Amino acid sequence: MTEQLLRHADLLGRATEVFGENGPNWMATPHILLDGKTPAEFAINELGSEKVRRILDAIEHGGVA
C-alpha cells in the first residue's frame, strides 16, 4: 500500500508540473487512453503508473501518448 501511495504522490506532483493547479483535477478526470479510468485509478501498479507518466510527458512536450 505504501508503494502505491508513493506512486500516486509522484504522479500528482508530475501532473501539477504539467497542469499547474489543475493537476489534481486531471488526476481525477477519466481519460480515453486509460480505458475511461481516471489517472489515479489506472495507476494502481507500476505498469499503470508508467502509462500515466508517458501521457503526462507527451502532453508536456506536445506529442501523443
PDB file of N, CA, C and O in Angstrom:
ATOM      1  N   MET A   1       0.822  -1.196   0.000  1.00  0.00           N
ATOM      2  CA  MET A   1       0.000   0.000   0.000  1.00  0.00           C
ATOM      3  C   MET A   1       0.866   1.260   0.000  1.00  0.00           C
ATOM      4  O   MET A   1       0.544   2.232  -0.684  1.00  0.00           O
ATOM      5  N   THR A   2       1.930   1.249   0.741  1.00  0.00           N
ATOM      6  CA  THR A   2       2.811   2.417   0.791  1.00  0.00           C
ATOM      7  C   THR A   2       3.391   2.724  -0.585  1.00  0.00           C
ATOM      8  O   THR A   2       3.495   3.887  -0.975  1.00  0.00           O
ATOM      9  N   GLU A   3       3.767   1.684  -1.315  1.00  0.00           N
ATOM     10  CA  GLU A   3       4.332   1.875  -2.647  1.00  0.00           C
ATOM     11  C   GLU A   3       3.306   2.534  -3.575  1.00  0.00           C
ATOM     12  O   GLU A   3       3.658   3.405  -4.370  1.00  0.00           O
ATOM     13  N   GLN A   4       2.059   2.125  -3.476  1.00  0.00           N
ATOM     14  CA  GLN A   4       1.005   2.721  -4.290  1.00  0.00           C
ATOM     15  C   GLN A   4       0.802   4.189  -3.923  1.00  0.00           C
ATOM     16  O   GLN A   4       0.604   5.023  -4.807  1.00  0.00           O
ATOM     17  N   LEU A   5       0.850   4.510  -2.653  1.00  0.00           N
ATOM     18  CA  LEU A   5       0.712   5.907  -2.228  1.00  0.00           C
ATOM     19  C   LEU A   5       1.866   6.761  -2.737  1.00  0.00           C
ATOM     20  O   LEU A   5       1.664   7.905  -3.144  1.00  0.00           O
ATOM     21  N   LEU A   6       3.064   6.211  -2.714  1.00  0.00           N
ATOM     22  CA  LEU A   6       4.218   6.941  -3.230  1.00  0.00           C
ATOM     23  C   LEU A   6       4.094   7.189  -4.730  1.00  0.00           C
ATOM     24  O   LEU A   6       4.410   8.275  -5.215  1.00  0.00           O
ATOM     25  N   ARG A   7       3.631   6.171  -5.464  1.00  0.00           N
ATOM     26  CA  ARG A   7       3.422   6.343  -6.908  1.00  0.00           C
ATOM     27  C   ARG A   7       2.390   7.432  -7.165  1.00  0.00           C
ATOM     28  O   ARG A   7       2.579   8.291  -8.027  1.00  0.00           O
ATOM     29  N   HIS A   8       1.294   7.388  -6.406  1.00  0.00           N
ATOM     30  CA  HIS A   8       0.236   8.382  -6.589  1.00  0.00           C
ATOM     31  C   HIS A   8       0.758   9.795  -6.290  1.00  0.00           C
ATOM     32  O   HIS A   8       0.482  10.733  -7.038  1.00  0.00           O
ATOM     33  N   ALA A   9       1.503   9.938  -5.204  1.00  0.00           N
ATOM     34  CA  ALA A   9       2.050  11.255  -4.844  1.00  0.00           C
ATOM     35  C   ALA A   9       3.011  11.749  -5.926  1.00  0.00           C
ATOM     36  O   ALA A   9       3.012  12.931  -6.272  1.00  0.00           O
ATOM     37  N   ASP A  10       3.823  10.843  -6.451  1.00  0.00           N
ATOM     38  CA  ASP A  10       4.765  11.202  -7.508  1.00  0.00           C
ATOM     39  C   ASP A  10       4.022  11.663  -8.763  1.00  0.00           C
ATOM     40  O   ASP A  10       4.380  12.674  -9.368  1.00  0.00           O
ATOM     41  N   LEU A  11       2.991  10.916  -9.147  1.00  0.00           N
ATOM     42  CA  LEU A  11       2.223  11.293 -10.335  1.00  0.00           C
ATOM     43  C   LEU A  11       1.441  12.579 -10.126  1.00  0.00           C
ATOM     44  O   LEU A  11       1.306  13.383 -11.049  1.00  0.00           O
ATOM     45  N   LEU A  12       0.930  12.778  -8.929  1.00  0.00           N
ATOM     46  CA  LEU A  12       0.231  14.021  -8.634  1.00  0.00           C
ATOM     47  C   LEU A  12       1.185  15.211  -8.768  1.00  0.00           C
ATOM     48  O   LEU A  12       0.812  16.258  -9.297  1.00  0.00           O
ATOM     49  N   GLY A  13       2.404  15.043  -8.290  1.00  0.00           N
ATOM     50  CA  GLY A  13       3.410  16.088  -8.445  1.00  0.00           C
ATOM     51  C   GLY A  13       3.723  16.344  -9.907  1.00  0.00           C
ATOM     52  O   GLY A  13       3.876  17.491 -10.328  1.00  0.00           O
ATOM     53  N   ARG A  14       3.818  15.270 -10.678  1.00  0.00           N
ATOM     54  CA  ARG A  14       4.118  15.399 -12.109  1.00  0.00           C
ATOM     55  C   ARG A  14       2.957  16.085 -12.833  1.00  0.00           C
ATOM     56  O   ARG A  14       3.172  16.945 -13.687  1.00  0.00           O
ATOM     57  N   ALA A  15       1.729  15.698 -12.485  1.00  0.00           N
ATOM     58  CA  ALA A  15       0.559  16.327 -13.104  1.00  0.00           C
ATOM     59  C   ALA A  15       0.502  17.814 -12.766  1.00  0.00           C
ATOM     60  O   ALA A  15       0.084  18.626 -13.592  1.00  0.00           O
ATOM     61  N   THR A  16       0.917  18.164 -11.570  1.00  0.00           N
ATOM     62  CA  THR A  16       0.937  19.565 -11.170  1.00  0.00           C
ATOM     63  C   THR A  16       2.012  20.329 -11.939  1.00  0.00           C
ATOM     64  O   THR A  16       1.830  21.505 -12.255  1.00  0.00           O
ATOM     65  N   GLU A  17       3.130  19.671 -12.243  1.00  0.00           N
ATOM     66  CA  GLU A  17       4.155  20.303 -13.075  1.00  0.00           C
ATOM     67  C   GLU A  17       3.599  20.608 -14.466  1.00  0.00           C
ATOM     68  O   GLU A  17       3.876  21.663 -15.037  1.00  0.00           O
ATOM     69  N   VAL A  18       2.822  19.686 -14.997  1.00  0.00           N
ATOM     70  CA  VAL A  18       2.299  19.831 -16.359  1.00  0.00           C
ATOM     71  C   VAL A  18       1.096  20.776 -16.410  1.00  0.00           C
ATOM     72  O   VAL A  18       1.006  21.615 -17.306  1.00  0.00           O
ATOM     73  N   PHE A  19       0.174  20.644 -15.454  1.00  0.00           N
ATOM     74  CA  PHE A  19      -1.087  21.374 -15.493  1.00  0.00           C
ATOM     75  C   PHE A  19      -1.215  22.477 -14.448  1.00  0.00           C
ATOM     76  O   PHE A  19      -2.245  23.148 -14.388  1.00  0.00           O
ATOM     77  N   GLY A  20      -0.197  22.675 -13.630  1.00  0.00           N
ATOM     78  CA  GLY A  20      -0.285  23.687 -12.578  1.00  0.00           C
ATOM     79  C   GLY A  20      -1.334  23.292 -11.555  1.00  0.00           C
ATOM     80  O   GLY A  20      -1.434  22.125 -11.176  1.00  0.00           O
ATOM     81  N   GLU A  21      -2.106  24.255 -11.115  1.00  0.00           N
ATOM     82  CA  GLU A  21      -3.101  23.986 -10.066  1.00  0.00           C
ATOM     83  C   GLU A  21      -4.201  23.034 -10.521  1.00  0.00           C
ATOM     84  O   GLU A  21      -4.966  22.541  -9.692  1.00  0.00           O
ATOM     85  N   ASN A  22      -4.294  22.766 -11.823  1.00  0.00           N
ATOM     86  CA  ASN A  22      -5.291  21.829 -12.341  1.00  0.00           C
ATOM     87  C   ASN A  22      -4.794  20.380 -12.351  1.00  0.00           C
ATOM     88  O   ASN A  22      -5.515  19.488 -12.797  1.00  0.00           O
ATOM     89  N   GLY A  23      -3.585  20.138 -11.870  1.00  0.00           N
ATOM     90  CA  GLY A  23      -3.044  18.788 -11.810  1.00  0.00           C
ATOM     91  C   GLY A  23      -3.935  17.809 -11.061  1.00  0.00           C
ATOM     92  O   GLY A  23      -4.201  16.721 -11.571  1.00  0.00           O
ATOM     93  N   PRO A  24      -4.407  18.162  -9.859  1.00  0.00           N
ATOM     94  CA  PRO A  24      -5.300  17.241  -9.144  1.00  0.00           C
ATOM     95  C   PRO A  24      -6.596  16.948  -9.915  1.00  0.00           C
ATOM     96  O   PRO A  24      -7.106  15.828  -9.876  1.00  0.00           O
ATOM     97  N   ASN A  25      -7.117  17.952 -10.610  1.00  0.00           N
ATOM     98  CA  ASN A  25      -8.320  17.721 -11.421  1.00  0.00           C
ATOM     99  C   ASN A  25      -8.038  16.745 -12.548  1.00  0.00           C
ATOM    100  O   ASN A  25      -8.858  15.872 -12.832  1.00  0.00           O
ATOM    101  N   TRP A  26      -6.890  16.884 -13.191  1.00  0.00           N
ATOM    102  CA  TRP A  26      -6.526  15.969 -14.279  1.00  0.00           C
ATOM    103  C   TRP A  26      -6.427  14.541 -13.751  1.00  0.00           C
ATOM    104  O   TRP A  26      -6.889  13.604 -14.404  1.00  0.00           O
ATOM    105  N   MET A  27      -5.833  14.371 -12.584  1.00  0.00           N
ATOM    106  CA  MET A  27      -5.685  13.032 -11.996  1.00  0.00           C
ATOM    107  C   MET A  27      -7.044  12.406 -11.667  1.00  0.00           C
ATOM    108  O   MET A  27      -7.144  11.183 -11.569  1.00  0.00           O
ATOM    109  N   ALA A  28      -8.084  13.216 -11.497  1.00  0.00           N
ATOM    110  CA  ALA A  28      -9.405  12.720 -11.107  1.00  0.00           C
ATOM    111  C   ALA A  28     -10.407  12.694 -12.264  1.00  0.00           C
ATOM    112  O   ALA A  28     -11.591  12.425 -12.058  1.00  0.00           O
ATOM    113  N   THR A  29      -9.928  12.975 -13.482  1.00  0.00           N
ATOM    114  CA  THR A  29     -10.812  13.018 -14.646  1.00  0.00           C
ATOM    115  C   THR A  29     -10.584  11.789 -15.518  1.00  0.00           C
ATOM    116  O   THR A  29      -9.442  11.496 -15.872  1.00  0.00           O
ATOM    117  N   PRO A  30     -11.640  11.066 -15.871  1.00  0.00           N
ATOM    118  CA  PRO A  30     -11.476   9.891 -16.753  1.00  0.00           C
ATOM    119  C   PRO A  30     -10.789  10.284 -18.059  1.00  0.00           C
ATOM    120  O   PRO A  30     -11.012  11.367 -18.600  1.00  0.00           O
ATOM    121  N   HIS A  31      -9.945   9.371 -18.548  1.00  0.00           N
ATOM    122  CA  HIS A  31      -9.156   9.634 -19.753  1.00  0.00           C
ATOM    123  C   HIS A  31      -9.355   8.491 -20.739  1.00  0.00           C
ATOM    124  O   HIS A  31      -9.303   7.320 -20.362  1.00  0.00           O
ATOM    125  N   ILE A  32      -9.582   8.833 -21.995  1.00  0.00           N
ATOM    126  CA  ILE A  32      -9.852   7.828 -23.022  1.00  0.00           C
ATOM    127  C   ILE A  32      -8.688   6.838 -23.198  1.00  0.00           C
ATOM    128  O   ILE A  32      -8.913   5.655 -23.455  1.00  0.00           O
ATOM    129  N   LEU A  33      -7.454   7.321 -23.060  1.00  0.00           N
ATOM    130  CA  LEU A  33      -6.296   6.435 -23.227  1.00  0.00           C
ATOM    131  C   LEU A  33      -6.076   5.508 -22.038  1.00  0.00           C
ATOM    132  O   LEU A  33      -5.206   4.638 -22.067  1.00  0.00           O
ATOM    133  N   LEU A  34      -6.870   5.703 -20.999  1.00  0.00           N
ATOM    134  CA  LEU A  34      -6.764   4.866 -19.799  1.00  0.00           C
ATOM    135  C   LEU A  34      -8.040   4.042 -19.617  1.00  0.00           C
ATOM    136  O   LEU A  34      -8.463   3.767 -18.494  1.00  0.00           O
ATOM    137  N   ASP A  35      -8.639   3.659 -20.732  1.00  0.00           N
ATOM    138  CA  ASP A  35      -9.863   2.845 -20.721  1.00  0.00           C
ATOM    139  C   ASP A  35     -10.993   3.509 -19.952  1.00  0.00           C
ATOM    140  O   ASP A  35     -11.807   2.828 -19.329  1.00  0.00           O
ATOM    141  N   GLY A  36     -11.045   4.836 -19.994  1.00  0.00           N
ATOM    142  CA  GLY A  36     -12.098   5.578 -19.327  1.00  0.00           C
ATOM    143  C   GLY A  36     -11.920   5.718 -17.826  1.00  0.00           C
ATOM    144  O   GLY A  36     -12.788   6.257 -17.141  1.00  0.00           O
ATOM    145  N   LYS A  37     -10.788   5.229 -17.312  1.00  0.00           N
ATOM    146  CA  LYS A  37     -10.492   5.374 -15.883  1.00  0.00           C
ATOM    147  C   LYS A  37      -9.776   6.690 -15.653  1.00  0.00           C
ATOM    148  O   LYS A  37      -9.222   7.281 -16.579  1.00  0.00           O
ATOM    149  N   THR A  38      -9.793   7.139 -14.413  1.00  0.00           N
ATOM    150  CA  THR A  38      -9.006   8.322 -14.074  1.00  0.00           C
ATOM    151  C   THR A  38      -7.547   7.911 -13.987  1.00  0.00           C
ATOM    152  O   THR A  38      -7.259   6.738 -13.747  1.00  0.00           O
ATOM    153  N   PRO A  39      -6.615   8.843 -14.176  1.00  0.00           N
ATOM    154  CA  PRO A  39      -5.208   8.505 -13.996  1.00  0.00           C
ATOM    155  C   PRO A  39      -4.929   7.919 -12.606  1.00  0.00           C
ATOM    156  O   PRO A  39      -4.132   6.990 -12.475  1.00  0.00           O
ATOM    157  N   ALA A  40      -5.575   8.453 -11.579  1.00  0.00           N
ATOM    158  CA  ALA A  40      -5.371   7.930 -10.224  1.00  0.00           C
ATOM    159  C   ALA A  40      -5.833   6.482 -10.122  1.00  0.00           C
ATOM    160  O   ALA A  40      -5.170   5.675  -9.471  1.00  0.00           O
ATOM    161  N   GLU A  41      -6.949   6.135 -10.748  1.00  0.00           N
ATOM    162  CA  GLU A  41      -7.448   4.761 -10.728  1.00  0.00           C
ATOM    163  C   GLU A  41      -6.545   3.831 -11.543  1.00  0.00           C
ATOM    164  O   GLU A  41      -6.283   2.698 -11.140  1.00  0.00           O
ATOM    165  N   PHE A  42      -6.077   4.319 -12.681  1.00  0.00           N
ATOM    166  CA  PHE A  42      -5.287   3.483 -13.586  1.00  0.00           C
ATOM    167  C   PHE A  42      -3.911   3.163 -13.020  1.00  0.00           C
ATOM    168  O   PHE A  42      -3.339   2.114 -13.314  1.00  0.00           O
ATOM    169  N   ALA A  43      -3.389   4.064 -12.215  1.00  0.00           N
ATOM    170  CA  ALA A  43      -2.010   3.934 -11.721  1.00  0.00           C
ATOM    171  C   ALA A  43      -1.929   3.096 -10.443  1.00  0.00           C
ATOM    172  O   ALA A  43      -1.209   3.454  -9.510  1.00  0.00           O
ATOM    173  N   ILE A  44      -2.661   1.989 -10.400  1.00  0.00           N
ATOM    174  CA  ILE A  44      -2.651   1.158  -9.192  1.00  0.00           C
ATOM    175  C   ILE A  44      -1.431   0.253  -9.115  1.00  0.00           C
ATOM    176  O   ILE A  44      -1.159  -0.341  -8.071  1.00  0.00           O
ATOM    177  N   ASN A  45      -0.693   0.145 -10.223  1.00  0.00           N
ATOM    178  CA  ASN A  45       0.529  -0.660 -10.213  1.00  0.00           C
ATOM    179  C   ASN A  45       1.597   0.061 -11.052  1.00  0.00           C
ATOM    180  O   ASN A  45       1.347   1.129 -11.611  1.00  0.00           O
ATOM    181  N   GLU A  46       2.764  -0.531 -11.125  1.00  0.00           N
ATOM    182  CA  GLU A  46       3.884   0.113 -11.812  1.00  0.00           C
ATOM    183  C   GLU A  46       3.608   0.321 -13.301  1.00  0.00           C
ATOM    184  O   GLU A  46       3.955   1.365 -13.854  1.00  0.00           O
ATOM    185  N   LEU A  47       2.986  -0.664 -13.953  1.00  0.00           N
ATOM    186  CA  LEU A  47       2.687  -0.527 -15.381  1.00  0.00           C
ATOM    187  C   LEU A  47       1.683   0.598 -15.636  1.00  0.00           C
ATOM    188  O   LEU A  47       1.854   1.388 -16.565  1.00  0.00           O
ATOM    189  N   GLY A  48       0.648   0.666 -14.818  1.00  0.00           N
ATOM    190  CA  GLY A  48      -0.329   1.738 -14.965  1.00  0.00           C
ATOM    191  C   GLY A  48       0.289   3.101 -14.711  1.00  0.00           C
ATOM    192  O   GLY A  48       0.008   4.067 -15.420  1.00  0.00           O
ATOM    193  N   SER A  49       1.131   3.167 -13.690  1.00  0.00           N
ATOM    194  CA  SER A  49       1.808   4.432 -13.374  1.00  0.00           C
ATOM    195  C   SER A  49       2.688   4.892 -14.528  1.00  0.00           C
ATOM    196  O   SER A  49       2.743   6.080 -14.846  1.00  0.00           O
ATOM    197  N   GLU A  50       3.371   3.943 -15.147  1.00  0.00           N
ATOM    198  CA  GLU A  50       4.249   4.300 -16.263  1.00  0.00           C
ATOM    199  C   GLU A  50       3.449   4.834 -17.444  1.00  0.00           C
ATOM    200  O   GLU A  50       3.884   5.772 -18.112  1.00  0.00           O
ATOM    201  N   LYS A  51       2.290   4.251 -17.706  1.00  0.00           N
ATOM    202  CA  LYS A  51       1.460   4.747 -18.812  1.00  0.00           C
ATOM    203  C   LYS A  51       0.970   6.162 -18.516  1.00  0.00           C
ATOM    204  O   LYS A  51       0.972   7.014 -19.404  1.00  0.00           O
ATOM    205  N   VAL A  52       0.555   6.417 -17.289  1.00  0.00           N
ATOM    206  CA  VAL A  52       0.115   7.759 -16.911  1.00  0.00           C
ATOM    207  C   VAL A  52       1.269   8.747 -17.072  1.00  0.00           C
ATOM    208  O   VAL A  52       1.075   9.854 -17.575  1.00  0.00           O
ATOM    209  N   ARG A  53       2.458   8.350 -16.650  1.00  0.00           N
ATOM    210  CA  ARG A  53       3.639   9.213 -16.785  1.00  0.00           C
ATOM    211  C   ARG A  53       3.932   9.510 -18.257  1.00  0.00           C
ATOM    212  O   ARG A  53       4.264  10.644 -18.603  1.00  0.00           O
ATOM    213  N   ARG A  54       3.813   8.506 -19.124  1.00  0.00           N
ATOM    214  CA  ARG A  54       4.057   8.708 -20.561  1.00  0.00           C
ATOM    215  C   ARG A  54       3.050   9.698 -21.145  1.00  0.00           C
ATOM    216  O   ARG A  54       3.405  10.533 -21.978  1.00  0.00           O
ATOM    217  N   ILE A  55       1.801   9.602 -20.710  1.00  0.00           N
ATOM    218  CA  ILE A  55       0.785  10.539 -21.182  1.00  0.00           C
ATOM    219  C   ILE A  55       1.127  11.957 -20.732  1.00  0.00           C
ATOM    220  O   ILE A  55       1.034  12.899 -21.518  1.00  0.00           O
ATOM    221  N   LEU A  56       1.519  12.107 -19.480  1.00  0.00           N
ATOM    222  CA  LEU A  56       1.900  13.433 -18.975  1.00  0.00           C
ATOM    223  C   LEU A  56       3.100  13.987 -19.739  1.00  0.00           C
ATOM    224  O   LEU A  56       3.127  15.169 -20.082  1.00  0.00           O
ATOM    225  N   ASP A  57       4.091  13.136 -20.005  1.00  0.00           N
ATOM    226  CA  ASP A  57       5.261  13.579 -20.764  1.00  0.00           C
ATOM    227  C   ASP A  57       4.860  14.020 -22.171  1.00  0.00           C
ATOM    228  O   ASP A  57       5.335  15.042 -22.668  1.00  0.00           O
ATOM    229  N   ALA A  58       3.983  13.244 -22.809  1.00  0.00           N
ATOM    230  CA  ALA A  58       3.537  13.585 -24.159  1.00  0.00           C
ATOM    231  C   ALA A  58       2.777  14.907 -24.156  1.00  0.00           C
ATOM    232  O   ALA A  58       2.979  15.746 -25.034  1.00  0.00           O
ATOM    233  N   ILE A  59       1.913  15.089 -23.177  1.00  0.00           N
ATOM    234  CA  ILE A  59       1.169  16.351 -23.087  1.00  0.00           C
ATOM    235  C   ILE A  59       2.121  17.522 -22.908  1.00  0.00           C
ATOM    236  O   ILE A  59       1.977  18.560 -23.554  1.00  0.00           O
ATOM    237  N   GLU A  60       3.096  17.344 -22.023  1.00  0.00           N
ATOM    238  CA  GLU A  60       4.050  18.422 -21.763  1.00  0.00           C
ATOM    239  C   GLU A  60       4.849  18.795 -22.996  1.00  0.00           C
ATOM    240  O   GLU A  60       5.155  19.968 -23.212  1.00  0.00           O
ATOM    241  N   HIS A  61       5.184  17.813 -23.796  1.00  0.00           N
ATOM    242  CA  HIS A  61       6.043  18.056 -24.962  1.00  0.00           C
ATOM    243  C   HIS A  61       5.267  18.175 -26.276  1.00  0.00           C
ATOM    244  O   HIS A  61       5.861  18.227 -27.353  1.00  0.00           O
ATOM    245  N   GLY A  62       3.947  18.216 -26.176  1.00  0.00           N
ATOM    246  CA  GLY A  62       3.133  18.442 -27.342  1.00  0.00           C
ATOM    247  C   GLY A  62       2.984  17.239 -28.262  1.00  0.00           C
ATOM    248  O   GLY A  62       2.565  17.388 -29.410  1.00  0.00           O
ATOM    249  N   GLY A  63       3.318  16.065 -27.779  1.00  0.00           N
ATOM    250  CA  GLY A  63       3.200  14.859 -28.585  1.00  0.00           C
ATOM    251  C   GLY A  63       1.948  14.084 -28.239  1.00  0.00           C
ATOM    252  O   GLY A  63       1.036  14.594 -27.589  1.00  0.00           O
ATOM    253  N   VAL A  64       1.926  12.875 -28.675  1.00  0.00           N
ATOM    254  CA  VAL A  64       0.818  11.974 -28.358  1.00  0.00           C
ATOM    255  C   VAL A  64       1.354  10.815 -27.545  1.00  0.00           C
ATOM    256  O   VAL A  64       2.527  10.457 -27.648  1.00  0.00           O
ATOM    257  N   ALA A  65       0.490  10.235 -26.740  1.00  0.00           N
ATOM    258  CA  ALA A  65       0.911   9.131 -25.876  1.00  0.00           C
ATOM    259  C   ALA A  65       0.914   7.829 -26.620  1.00  0.00           C
ATOM    260  O   ALA A  65       1.243   6.791 -26.047  1.00  0.00           O
TER     261      ALA A  65
END
